Amino acid sequence: MWALDRQVRFAAGTLVILGFVLAWAVDVRFLALSAAVGGALAVTAALDICPMAVLLGRMPWNRGSGR
């Protein structure tokens, strides 16, 4: 199992790459997805919170056998 911070980095990176690929292949307006992810990462780092980690922590693969 991957550590939670690694899962967050993977998910955020995948969203940024997806935004760039969609902007290149479909419509340049998909760059907004990459910009939103980048902006969210900056804001959450400044506030020292991580809503994506909270969400990923609730996923079934991150739950221990006792929950």
CHARMM internal coordinates of N, CA and C (Angstrom, degrees):
IC EDIT
DIST 1 N 1 CA 1.4457
DIST 1 CA 1 C 1.5356
ANGL 1 N 1 CA 1 C 109.15
DIST 1 C 2 N 1.3087
ANGL 1 CA 1 C 2 N 116.26
DIHE 1 N 1 CA 1 C 2 N 139.28
DIST 2 N 2 CA 1.4654
ANGL 1 C 2 N 2 CA 121.39
DIHE 1 CA 1 C 2 N 2 CA 178.40
DIST 2 CA 2 C 1.5206
ANGL 2 N 2 CA 2 C 110.45
DIHE 1 C 2 N 2 CA 2 C -79.03
DIST 2 C 3 N 1.3210
ANGL 2 CA 2 C 3 N 116.13
DIHE 2 N 2 CA 2 C 3 N 149.49
DIST 3 N 3 CA 1.4559
ANGL 2 C 3 N 3 CA 121.24
DIHE 2 CA 2 C 3 N 3 CA 173.77
DIST 3 CA 3 C 1.5314
ANGL 3 N 3 CA 3 C 108.85
DIHE 2 C 3 N 3 CA 3 C -65.54
DIST 3 C 4 N 1.3176
ANGL 3 CA 3 C 4 N 116.31
DIHE 3 N 3 CA 3 C 4 N 153.53
DIST 4 N 4 CA 1.4580
ANGL 3 C 4 N 4 CA 121.02
DIHE 3 CA 3 C 4 N 4 CA -175.71
DIST 4 CA 4 C 1.5285
ANGL 4 N 4 CA 4 C 112.07
DIHE 3 C 4 N 4 CA 4 C -61.85
DIST 4 C 5 N 1.3302
ANGL 4 CA 4 C 5 N 118.14
DIHE 4 N 4 CA 4 C 5 N -40.91
DIST 5 N 5 CA 1.4693
ANGL 4 C 5 N 5 CA 119.44
DIHE 4 CA 4 C 5 N 5 CA 179.61
DIST 5 CA 5 C 1.5278
ANGL 5 N 5 CA 5 C 111.09
DIHE 4 C 5 N 5 CA 5 C -64.71
DIST 5 C 6 N 1.3189
ANGL 5 CA 5 C 6 N 117.37
DIHE 5 N 5 CA 5 C 6 N -32.82
DIST 6 N 6 CA 1.4681
ANGL 5 C 6 N 6 CA 120.72
DIHE 5 CA 5 C 6 N 6 CA 177.32
DIST 6 CA 6 C 1.5279
ANGL 6 N 6 CA 6 C 110.36
DIHE 5 C 6 N 6 CA 6 C -68.51
DIST 6 C 7 N 1.3289
ANGL 6 CA 6 C 7 N 116.80
DIHE 6 N 6 CA 6 C 7 N -38.95
DIST 7 N 7 CA 1.4588
ANGL 6 C 7 N 7 CA 120.79
DIHE 6 CA 6 C 7 N 7 CA 177.06
DIST 7 CA 7 C 1.5288
ANGL 7 N 7 CA 7 C 111.00
DIHE 6 C 7 N 7 CA 7 C -63.25
DIST 7 C 8 N 1.3297
ANGL 7 CA 7 C 8 N 116.98
DIHE 7 N 7 CA 7 C 8 N -40.28
DIST 8 N 8 CA 1.4621
ANGL 7 C 8 N 8 CA 121.38
DIHE 7 CA 7 C 8 N 8 CA 178.99
DIST 8 CA 8 C 1.5247
ANGL 8 N 8 CA 8 C 110.16
DIHE 7 C 8 N 8 CA 8 C -64.00
DIST 8 C 9 N 1.3232
ANGL 8 CA 8 C 9 N 116.99
DIHE 8 N 8 CA 8 C 9 N -46.37
DIST 9 N 9 CA 1.4700
ANGL 8 C 9 N 9 CA 120.03
DIHE 8 CA 8 C 9 N 9 CA 179.62
DIST 9 CA 9 C 1.5182
ANGL 9 N 9 CA 9 C 111.06
DIHE 8 C 9 N 9 CA 9 C -62.40
DIST 9 C 10 N 1.3339
ANGL 9 CA 9 C 10 N 117.26
DIHE 9 N 9 CA 9 C 10 N -40.22
DIST 10 N 10 CA 1.4598
ANGL 9 C 10 N 10 CA 121.65
DIHE 9 CA 9 C 10 N 10 CA 179.25
DIST 10 CA 10 C 1.5288
ANGL 10 N 10 CA 10 C 110.48
DIHE 9 C 10 N 10 CA 10 C -64.07
DIST 10 C 11 N 1.3256
ANGL 10 CA 10 C 11 N 117.17
DIHE 10 N 10 CA 10 C 11 N -46.31
DIST 11 N 11 CA 1.4687
ANGL 10 C 11 N 11 CA 120.90
DIHE 10 CA 10 C 11 N 11 CA -178.76
DIST 11 CA 11 C 1.5293
ANGL 11 N 11 CA 11 C 110.87
DIHE 10 C 11 N 11 CA 11 C -64.21
DIST 11 C 12 N 1.3228
ANGL 11 CA 11 C 12 N 117.20
DIHE 11 N 11 CA 11 C 12 N -45.44
DIST 12 N 12 CA 1.4586
ANGL 11 C 12 N 12 CA 120.69
DIHE 11 CA 11 C 12 N 12 CA -179.78
DIST 12 CA 12 C 1.5271
ANGL 12 N 12 CA 12 C 110.88
DIHE 11 C 12 N 12 CA 12 C -64.72
DIST 12 C 13 N 1.3108
ANGL 12 CA 12 C 13 N 117.03
DIHE 12 N 12 CA 12 C 13 N -44.47
DIST 13 N 13 CA 1.4657
ANGL 12 C 13 N 13 CA 120.47
DIHE 12 CA 12 C 13 N 13 CA 178.34
DIST 13 CA 13 C 1.5145
ANGL 13 N 13 CA 13 C 112.66
DIHE 12 C 13 N 13 CA 13 C -62.51
DIST 13 C 14 N 1.3221
ANGL 13 CA 13 C 14 N 116.00
DIHE 13 N 13 CA 13 C 14 N -39.56
DIST 14 N 14 CA 1.4644
ANGL 13 C 14 N 14 CA 120.31
DIHE 13 CA 13 C 14 N 14 CA 178.38
DIST 14 CA 14 C 1.5237
ANGL 14 N 14 CA 14 C 110.71
DIHE 13 C 14 N 14 CA 14 C -64.16
DIST 14 C 15 N 1.3351
ANGL 14 CA 14 C 15 N 117.85
DIHE 14 N 14 CA 14 C 15 N -41.15
DIST 15 N 15 CA 1.4647
ANGL 14 C 15 N 15 CA 120.81
DIHE 14 CA 14 C 15 N 15 CA 178.02
DIST 15 CA 15 C 1.5295
ANGL 15 N 15 CA 15 C 111.76
DIHE 14 C 15 N 15 CA 15 C -64.33
DIST 15 C 16 N 1.3245
ANGL 15 CA 15 C 16 N 117.04
DIHE 15 N 15 CA 15 C 16 N -39.32
DIST 16 N 16 CA 1.4700
ANGL 15 C 16 N 16 CA 120.19
DIHE 15 CA 15 C 16 N 16 CA 178.49
DIST 16 CA 16 C 1.5280
ANGL 16 N 16 CA 16 C 110.30
DIHE 15 C 16 N 16 CA 16 C -65.47
DIST 16 C 17 N 1.3252
ANGL 16 CA 16 C 17 N 117.18
DIHE 16 N 16 CA 16 C 17 N -46.64
DIST 17 N 17 CA 1.4644
ANGL 16 C 17 N 17 CA 120.69
DIHE 16 CA 16 C 17 N 17 CA 178.61
DIST 17 CA 17 C 1.5228
ANGL 17 N 17 CA 17 C 110.20
DIHE 16 C 17 N 17 CA 17 C -61.93
DIST 17 C 18 N 1.3285
ANGL 17 CA 17 C 18 N 117.72
DIHE 17 N 17 CA 17 C 18 N -42.65
DIST 18 N 18 CA 1.4594
ANGL 17 C 18 N 18 CA 121.64
DIHE 17 CA 17 C 18 N 18 CA 178.50
DIST 18 CA 18 C 1.5251
ANGL 18 N 18 CA 18 C 110.95
DIHE 17 C 18 N 18 CA 18 C -59.56
DIST 18 C 19 N 1.3200
ANGL 18 CA 18 C 19 N 117.17
DIHE 18 N 18 CA 18 C 19 N -42.28
DIST 19 N 19 CA 1.4612
ANGL 18 C 19 N 19 CA 120.84
DIHE 18 CA 18 C 19 N 19 CA 177.61
DIST 19 CA 19 C 1.5083
ANGL 19 N 19 CA 19 C 112.22
DIHE 18 C 19 N 19 CA 19 C -61.18
DIST 19 C 20 N 1.3346
ANGL 19 CA 19 C 20 N 117.61
DIHE 19 N 19 CA 19 C 20 N -43.13
DIST 20 N 20 CA 1.4594
ANGL 19 C 20 N 20 CA 120.88
DIHE 19 CA 19 C 20 N 20 CA 179.02
DIST 20 CA 20 C 1.5248
ANGL 20 N 20 CA 20 C 111.89
DIHE 19 C 20 N 20 CA 20 C -67.11
DIST 20 C 21 N 1.3295
ANGL 20 CA 20 C 21 N 116.89
DIHE 20 N 20 CA 20 C 21 N -42.65
DIST 21 N 21 CA 1.4632
ANGL 20 C 21 N 21 CA 120.21
DIHE 20 CA 20 C 21 N 21 CA 179.87
DIST 21 CA 21 C 1.5255
ANGL 21 N 21 CA 21 C 110.60
DIHE 20 C 21 N 21 CA 21 C -64.41
DIST 21 C 22 N 1.3294
ANGL 21 CA 21 C 22 N 116.97
DIHE 21 N 21 CA 21 C 22 N -44.77
DIST 22 N 22 CA 1.4616
ANGL 21 C 22 N 22 CA 119.81
DIHE 21 CA 21 C 22 N 22 CA 178.81
DIST 22 CA 22 C 1.5267
ANGL 22 N 22 CA 22 C 111.72
DIHE 21 C 22 N 22 CA 22 C -65.52
DIST 22 C 23 N 1.3298
ANGL 22 CA 22 C 23 N 117.36
DIHE 22 N 22 CA 22 C 23 N -36.31
DIST 23 N 23 CA 1.4660
ANGL 22 C 23 N 23 CA 120.46
DIHE 22 CA 22 C 23 N 23 CA 176.95
DIST 23 CA 23 C 1.5238
ANGL 23 N 23 CA 23 C 111.00
DIHE 22 C 23 N 23 CA 23 C -64.27
DIST 23 C 24 N 1.3087
ANGL 23 CA 23 C 24 N 116.05
DIHE 23 N 23 CA 23 C 24 N -38.20
DIST 24 N 24 CA 1.4660
ANGL 23 C 24 N 24 CA 120.42
DIHE 23 CA 23 C 24 N 24 CA -179.88
DIST 24 CA 24 C 1.5269
ANGL 24 N 24 CA 24 C 111.25
DIHE 23 C 24 N 24 CA 24 C -73.71
DIST 24 C 25 N 1.3355
ANGL 24 CA 24 C 25 N 117.11
DIHE 24 N 24 CA 24 C 25 N -41.66
DIST 25 N 25 CA 1.4582
ANGL 24 C 25 N 25 CA 121.29
DIHE 24 CA 24 C 25 N 25 CA -172.38
DIST 25 CA 25 C 1.5265
ANGL 25 N 25 CA 25 C 113.69
DIHE 24 C 25 N 25 CA 25 C -90.22
DIST 25 C 26 N 1.3291
ANGL 25 CA 25 C 26 N 118.06
DIHE 25 N 25 CA 25 C 26 N -29.59
DIST 26 N 26 CA 1.4606
ANGL 25 C 26 N 26 CA 119.88
DIHE 25 CA 25 C 26 N 26 CA -171.63
DIST 26 CA 26 C 1.5274
ANGL 26 N 26 CA 26 C 111.40
DIHE 25 C 26 N 26 CA 26 C -116.16
DIST 26 C 27 N 1.3267
ANGL 26 CA 26 C 27 N 116.11
DIHE 26 N 26 CA 26 C 27 N -66.26
DIST 27 N 27 CA 1.4637
ANGL 26 C 27 N 27 CA 120.39
DIHE 26 CA 26 C 27 N 27 CA -174.78
DIST 27 CA 27 C 1.5218
ANGL 27 N 27 CA 27 C 108.98
DIHE 26 C 27 N 27 CA 27 C -156.10
DIST 27 C 28 N 1.3015
ANGL 27 CA 27 C 28 N 115.55
DIHE 27 N 27 CA 27 C 28 N 138.10
DIST 28 N 28 CA 1.4599
ANGL 27 C 28 N 28 CA 121.03
DIHE 27 CA 27 C 28 N 28 CA -176.98
DIST 28 CA 28 C 1.5263
ANGL 28 N 28 CA 28 C 111.79
DIHE 27 C 28 N 28 CA 28 C -62.32
DIST 28 C 29 N 1.3228
ANGL 28 CA 28 C 29 N 118.14
DIHE 28 N 28 CA 28 C 29 N -19.43
DIST 29 N 29 CA 1.4624
ANGL 28 C 29 N 29 CA 120.48
DIHE 28 CA 28 C 29 N 29 CA 179.91
DIST 29 CA 29 C 1.5284
ANGL 29 N 29 CA 29 C 112.31
DIHE 28 C 29 N 29 CA 29 C -65.90
DIST 29 C 30 N 1.3203
ANGL 29 CA 29 C 30 N 118.41
DIHE 29 N 29 CA 29 C 30 N -16.08
DIST 30 N 30 CA 1.4618
ANGL 29 C 30 N 30 CA 120.75
DIHE 29 CA 29 C 30 N 30 CA 176.87
DIST 30 CA 30 C 1.5234
ANGL 30 N 30 CA 30 C 112.10
DIHE 29 C 30 N 30 CA 30 C -69.90
DIST 30 C 31 N 1.3303
ANGL 30 CA 30 C 31 N 117.38
DIHE 30 N 30 CA 30 C 31 N -10.34
DIST 31 N 31 CA 1.4655
ANGL 30 C 31 N 31 CA 119.56
DIHE 30 CA 30 C 31 N 31 CA 173.99
DIST 31 CA 31 C 1.5230
ANGL 31 N 31 CA 31 C 110.74
DIHE 30 C 31 N 31 CA 31 C -62.68
DIST 31 C 32 N 1.3267
ANGL 31 CA 31 C 32 N 116.35
DIHE 31 N 31 CA 31 C 32 N -21.55
DIST 32 N 32 CA 1.4581
ANGL 31 C 32 N 32 CA 120.47
DIHE 31 CA 31 C 32 N 32 CA 177.78
DIST 32 CA 32 C 1.5274
ANGL 32 N 32 CA 32 C 110.76
DIHE 31 C 32 N 32 CA 32 C -61.38
DIST 32 C 33 N 1.3309
ANGL 32 CA 32 C 33 N 117.24
DIHE 32 N 32 CA 32 C 33 N -32.66
DIST 33 N 33 CA 1.4653
ANGL 32 C 33 N 33 CA 120.69
DIHE 32 CA 32 C 33 N 33 CA 177.49
DIST 33 CA 33 C 1.5254
ANGL 33 N 33 CA 33 C 110.13
DIHE 32 C 33 N 33 CA 33 C -62.23
DIST 33 C 34 N 1.3157
ANGL 33 CA 33 C 34 N 116.01
DIHE 33 N 33 CA 33 C 34 N -47.62
DIST 34 N 34 CA 1.4711
ANGL 33 C 34 N 34 CA 119.87
DIHE 33 CA 33 C 34 N 34 CA 179.10
DIST 34 CA 34 C 1.5236
ANGL 34 N 34 CA 34 C 111.10
DIHE 33 C 34 N 34 CA 34 C -63.96
DIST 34 C 35 N 1.3277
ANGL 34 CA 34 C 35 N 116.56
DIHE 34 N 34 CA 34 C 35 N -40.46
DIST 35 N 35 CA 1.4621
ANGL 34 C 35 N 35 CA 120.22
DIHE 34 CA 34 C 35 N 35 CA 179.15
DIST 35 CA 35 C 1.5285
ANGL 35 N 35 CA 35 C 110.98
DIHE 34 C 35 N 35 CA 35 C -65.70
DIST 35 C 36 N 1.3212
ANGL 35 CA 35 C 36 N 117.04
DIHE 35 N 35 CA 35 C 36 N -39.16
DIST 36 N 36 CA 1.4630
ANGL 35 C 36 N 36 CA 120.56
DIHE 35 CA 35 C 36 N 36 CA 179.61
DIST 36 CA 36 C 1.5269
ANGL 36 N 36 CA 36 C 111.16
DIHE 35 C 36 N 36 CA 36 C -65.70
DIST 36 C 37 N 1.3204
ANGL 36 CA 36 C 37 N 116.90
DIHE 36 N 36 CA 36 C 37 N -42.26
DIST 37 N 37 CA 1.4654
ANGL 36 C 37 N 37 CA 119.96
DIHE 36 CA 36 C 37 N 37 CA 178.51
DIST 37 CA 37 C 1.5223
ANGL 37 N 37 CA 37 C 110.31
DIHE 36 C 37 N 37 CA 37 C -64.72
DIST 37 C 38 N 1.3184
ANGL 37 CA 37 C 38 N 117.46
DIHE 37 N 37 CA 37 C 38 N -45.08
DIST 38 N 38 CA 1.4657
ANGL 37 C 38 N 38 CA 121.12
DIHE 37 CA 37 C 38 N 38 CA 178.24
DIST 38 CA 38 C 1.5212
ANGL 38 N 38 CA 38 C 111.92
DIHE 37 C 38 N 38 CA 38 C -61.37
DIST 38 C 39 N 1.3295
ANGL 38 CA 38 C 39 N 116.70
DIHE 38 N 38 CA 38 C 39 N -43.93
DIST 39 N 39 CA 1.4647
ANGL 38 C 39 N 39 CA 120.94
DIHE 38 CA 38 C 39 N 39 CA 177.84
DIST 39 CA 39 C 1.5135
ANGL 39 N 39 CA 39 C 111.93
DIHE 38 C 39 N 39 CA 39 C -63.51
DIST 39 C 40 N 1.3272
ANGL 39 CA 39 C 40 N 116.27
DIHE 39 N 39 CA 39 C 40 N -42.28
DIST 40 N 40 CA 1.4633
ANGL 39 C 40 N 40 CA 120.39
DIHE 39 CA 39 C 40 N 40 CA 178.86
DIST 40 CA 40 C 1.5228
ANGL 40 N 40 CA 40 C 111.07
DIHE 39 C 40 N 40 CA 40 C -63.67
DIST 40 C 41 N 1.3195
ANGL 40 CA 40 C 41 N 117.20
DIHE 40 N 40 CA 40 C 41 N -39.72
DIST 41 N 41 CA 1.4701
ANGL 40 C 41 N 41 CA 120.19
DIHE 40 CA 40 C 41 N 41 CA 178.09
DIST 41 CA 41 C 1.5238
ANGL 41 N 41 CA 41 C 111.05
DIHE 40 C 41 N 41 CA 41 C -62.94
DIST 41 C 42 N 1.3256
ANGL 41 CA 41 C 42 N 116.72
DIHE 41 N 41 CA 41 C 42 N -41.28
DIST 42 N 42 CA 1.4675
ANGL 41 C 42 N 42 CA 120.33
DIHE 41 CA 41 C 42 N 42 CA 179.71
DIST 42 CA 42 C 1.5278
ANGL 42 N 42 CA 42 C 111.31
DIHE 41 C 42 N 42 CA 42 C -66.29
DIST 42 C 43 N 1.3219
ANGL 42 CA 42 C 43 N 117.11
DIHE 42 N 42 CA 42 C 43 N -44.99
DIST 43 N 43 CA 1.4664
ANGL 42 C 43 N 43 CA 120.92
DIHE 42 CA 42 C 43 N 43 CA -178.43
DIST 43 CA 43 C 1.5260
ANGL 43 N 43 CA 43 C 110.90
DIHE 42 C 43 N 43 CA 43 C -66.12
DIST 43 C 44 N 1.3321
ANGL 43 CA 43 C 44 N 116.65
DIHE 43 N 43 CA 43 C 44 N -45.92
DIST 44 N 44 CA 1.4603
ANGL 43 C 44 N 44 CA 118.69
DIHE 43 CA 43 C 44 N 44 CA -178.54
DIST 44 CA 44 C 1.5239
ANGL 44 N 44 CA 44 C 111.83
DIHE 43 C 44 N 44 CA 44 C -67.44
DIST 44 C 45 N 1.3247
ANGL 44 CA 44 C 45 N 117.61
DIHE 44 N 44 CA 44 C 45 N -30.76
DIST 45 N 45 CA 1.4699
ANGL 44 C 45 N 45 CA 119.87
DIHE 44 CA 44 C 45 N 45 CA 175.37
DIST 45 CA 45 C 1.5227
ANGL 45 N 45 CA 45 C 110.16
DIHE 44 C 45 N 45 CA 45 C -67.79
DIST 45 C 46 N 1.3304
ANGL 45 CA 45 C 46 N 117.20
DIHE 45 N 45 CA 45 C 46 N -41.72
DIST 46 N 46 CA 1.4633
ANGL 45 C 46 N 46 CA 120.78
DIHE 45 CA 45 C 46 N 46 CA 179.44
DIST 46 CA 46 C 1.5221
ANGL 46 N 46 CA 46 C 111.49
DIHE 45 C 46 N 46 CA 46 C -65.58
DIST 46 C 47 N 1.3304
ANGL 46 CA 46 C 47 N 116.86
DIHE 46 N 46 CA 46 C 47 N -34.23
DIST 47 N 47 CA 1.4636
ANGL 46 C 47 N 47 CA 121.09
DIHE 46 CA 46 C 47 N 47 CA -179.05
DIST 47 CA 47 C 1.5238
ANGL 47 N 47 CA 47 C 112.82
DIHE 46 C 47 N 47 CA 47 C -89.13
DIST 47 C 48 N 1.3242
ANGL 47 CA 47 C 48 N 116.35
DIHE 47 N 47 CA 47 C 48 N -7.15
DIST 48 N 48 CA 1.4642
ANGL 47 C 48 N 48 CA 123.08
DIHE 47 CA 47 C 48 N 48 CA -178.80
DIST 48 CA 48 C 1.5254
ANGL 48 N 48 CA 48 C 111.92
DIHE 47 C 48 N 48 CA 48 C 57.59
DIST 48 C 49 N 1.3350
ANGL 48 CA 48 C 49 N 114.52
DIHE 48 N 48 CA 48 C 49 N 46.42
DIST 49 N 49 CA 1.4630
ANGL 48 C 49 N 49 CA 121.84
DIHE 48 CA 48 C 49 N 49 CA 174.58
DIST 49 CA 49 C 1.5207
ANGL 49 N 49 CA 49 C 107.92
DIHE 48 C 49 N 49 CA 49 C -130.54
DIST 49 C 50 N 1.3084
ANGL 49 CA 49 C 50 N 117.06
DIHE 49 N 49 CA 49 C 50 N 162.44
DIST 50 N 50 CA 1.4549
ANGL 49 C 50 N 50 CA 119.83
DIHE 49 CA 49 C 50 N 50 CA 177.67
DIST 50 CA 50 C 1.5343
ANGL 50 N 50 CA 50 C 110.41
DIHE 49 C 50 N 50 CA 50 C -149.02
DIST 50 C 51 N 1.3343
ANGL 50 CA 50 C 51 N 116.21
DIHE 50 N 50 CA 50 C 51 N 84.90
DIST 51 N 51 CA 1.4620
ANGL 50 C 51 N 51 CA 119.58
DIHE 50 CA 50 C 51 N 51 CA 179.75
DIST 51 CA 51 C 1.5333
ANGL 51 N 51 CA 51 C 113.07
DIHE 50 C 51 N 51 CA 51 C -60.24
DIST 51 C 52 N 1.3331
ANGL 51 CA 51 C 52 N 117.35
DIHE 51 N 51 CA 51 C 52 N -31.62
DIST 52 N 52 CA 1.4637
ANGL 51 C 52 N 52 CA 119.75
DIHE 51 CA 51 C 52 N 52 CA 179.11
DIST 52 CA 52 C 1.5292
ANGL 52 N 52 CA 52 C 110.17
DIHE 51 C 52 N 52 CA 52 C -66.50
DIST 52 C 53 N 1.3248
ANGL 52 CA 52 C 53 N 117.37
DIHE 52 N 52 CA 52 C 53 N -37.66
DIST 53 N 53 CA 1.4673
ANGL 52 C 53 N 53 CA 120.26
DIHE 52 CA 52 C 53 N 53 CA 177.66
DIST 53 CA 53 C 1.5231
ANGL 53 N 53 CA 53 C 110.64
DIHE 52 C 53 N 53 CA 53 C -65.95
DIST 53 C 54 N 1.3322
ANGL 53 CA 53 C 54 N 116.66
DIHE 53 N 53 CA 53 C 54 N -38.02
DIST 54 N 54 CA 1.4673
ANGL 53 C 54 N 54 CA 119.98
DIHE 53 CA 53 C 54 N 54 CA 177.20
DIST 54 CA 54 C 1.5229
ANGL 54 N 54 CA 54 C 109.50
DIHE 53 C 54 N 54 CA 54 C -62.84
DIST 54 C 55 N 1.3241
ANGL 54 CA 54 C 55 N 116.32
DIHE 54 N 54 CA 54 C 55 N -46.46
DIST 55 N 55 CA 1.4635
ANGL 54 C 55 N 55 CA 120.78
DIHE 54 CA 54 C 55 N 55 CA 179.70
DIST 55 CA 55 C 1.5264
ANGL 55 N 55 CA 55 C 111.50
DIHE 54 C 55 N 55 CA 55 C -62.98
DIST 55 C 56 N 1.3254
ANGL 55 CA 55 C 56 N 117.09
DIHE 55 N 55 CA 55 C 56 N -47.06
DIST 56 N 56 CA 1.4595
ANGL 55 C 56 N 56 CA 120.29
DIHE 55 CA 55 C 56 N 56 CA 179.53
DIST 56 CA 56 C 1.5290
ANGL 56 N 56 CA 56 C 111.56
DIHE 55 C 56 N 56 CA 56 C -65.80
DIST 56 C 57 N 1.3141
ANGL 56 CA 56 C 57 N 117.14
DIHE 56 N 56 CA 56 C 57 N -32.30
DIST 57 N 57 CA 1.4541
ANGL 56 C 57 N 57 CA 120.73
DIHE 56 CA 56 C 57 N 57 CA 178.44
DIST 57 CA 57 C 1.5236
ANGL 57 N 57 CA 57 C 112.80
DIHE 56 C 57 N 57 CA 57 C -64.76
DIST 57 C 58 N 1.3139
ANGL 57 CA 57 C 58 N 116.36
DIHE 57 N 57 CA 57 C 58 N -22.31
DIST 58 N 58 CA 1.4725
ANGL 57 C 58 N 58 CA 121.06
DIHE 57 CA 57 C 58 N 58 CA 179.12
DIST 58 CA 58 C 1.5172
ANGL 58 N 58 CA 58 C 113.26
DIHE 57 C 58 N 58 CA 58 C -88.92
DIST 58 C 59 N 1.3128
ANGL 58 CA 58 C 59 N 117.21
DIHE 58 N 58 CA 58 C 59 N -5.09
DIST 59 N 59 CA 1.4613
ANGL 58 C 59 N 59 CA 120.01
DIHE 58 CA 58 C 59 N 59 CA 179.97
DIST 59 CA 59 C 1.5351
ANGL 59 N 59 CA 59 C 110.12
DIHE 58 C 59 N 59 CA 59 C -70.45
DIST 59 C 60 N 1.3281
ANGL 59 CA 59 C 60 N 116.31
DIHE 59 N 59 CA 59 C 60 N 150.89
DIST 60 N 60 CA 1.4754
ANGL 59 C 60 N 60 CA 120.06
DIHE 59 CA 59 C 60 N 60 CA -175.24
DIST 60 CA 60 C 1.5291
ANGL 60 N 60 CA 60 C 114.14
DIHE 59 C 60 N 60 CA 60 C -57.67
DIST 60 C 61 N 1.3159
ANGL 60 CA 60 C 61 N 118.00
DIHE 60 N 60 CA 60 C 61 N -34.87
DIST 61 N 61 CA 1.4640
ANGL 60 C 61 N 61 CA 119.49
DIHE 60 CA 60 C 61 N 61 CA -177.26
DIST 61 CA 61 C 1.5278
ANGL 61 N 61 CA 61 C 112.21
DIHE 60 C 61 N 61 CA 61 C -73.23
DIST 61 C 62 N 1.3382
ANGL 61 CA 61 C 62 N 117.70
DIHE 61 N 61 CA 61 C 62 N -12.53
DIST 62 N 62 CA 1.4592
ANGL 61 C 62 N 62 CA 121.16
DIHE 61 CA 61 C 62 N 62 CA 178.77
DIST 62 CA 62 C 1.5199
ANGL 62 N 62 CA 62 C 112.87
DIHE 61 C 62 N 62 CA 62 C -101.68
DIST 62 C 63 N 1.2902
ANGL 62 CA 62 C 63 N 117.12
DIHE 62 N 62 CA 62 C 63 N -1.24
DIST 63 N 63 CA 1.4572
ANGL 62 C 63 N 63 CA 120.75
DIHE 62 CA 62 C 63 N 63 CA 179.59
DIST 63 CA 63 C 1.5150
ANGL 63 N 63 CA 63 C 109.34
DIHE 62 C 63 N 63 CA 63 C -86.16
DIST 63 C 64 N 1.3004
ANGL 63 CA 63 C 64 N 115.60
DIHE 63 N 63 CA 63 C 64 N 138.85
DIST 64 N 64 CA 1.4573
ANGL 63 C 64 N 64 CA 119.81
DIHE 63 CA 63 C 64 N 64 CA 175.39
DIST 64 CA 64 C 1.5162
ANGL 64 N 64 CA 64 C 110.35
DIHE 63 C 64 N 64 CA 64 C -73.11
DIST 64 C 65 N 1.2907
ANGL 64 CA 64 C 65 N 117.18
DIHE 64 N 64 CA 64 C 65 N 169.76
DIST 65 N 65 CA 1.4532
ANGL 64 C 65 N 65 CA 120.98
DIHE 64 CA 64 C 65 N 65 CA -179.48
DIST 65 CA 65 C 1.5249
ANGL 65 N 65 CA 65 C 112.20
DIHE 64 C 65 N 65 CA 65 C -70.19
DIST 65 C 66 N 1.3365
ANGL 65 CA 65 C 66 N 118.23
DIHE 65 N 65 CA 65 C 66 N -14.99
DIST 66 N 66 CA 1.4509
ANGL 65 C 66 N 66 CA 122.01
DIHE 65 CA 65 C 66 N 66 CA -178.91
DIST 66 CA 66 C 1.5075
ANGL 66 N 66 CA 66 C 114.87
DIHE 65 C 66 N 66 CA 66 C -85.71
DIST 66 C 67 N 1.3518
ANGL 66 CA 66 C 67 N 118.46
DIHE 66 N 66 CA 66 C 67 N -5.66
DIST 67 N 67 CA 1.4675
ANGL 66 C 67 N 67 CA 121.07
DIHE 66 CA 66 C 67 N 67 CA -177.63
DIST 67 CA 67 C 1.4904
ANGL 67 N 67 CA 67 C 112.03
DIHE 66 C 67 N 67 CA 67 C -100.77
END
COOR INIT
IC SEED 1 N 1 CA 1 C
IC BUILD
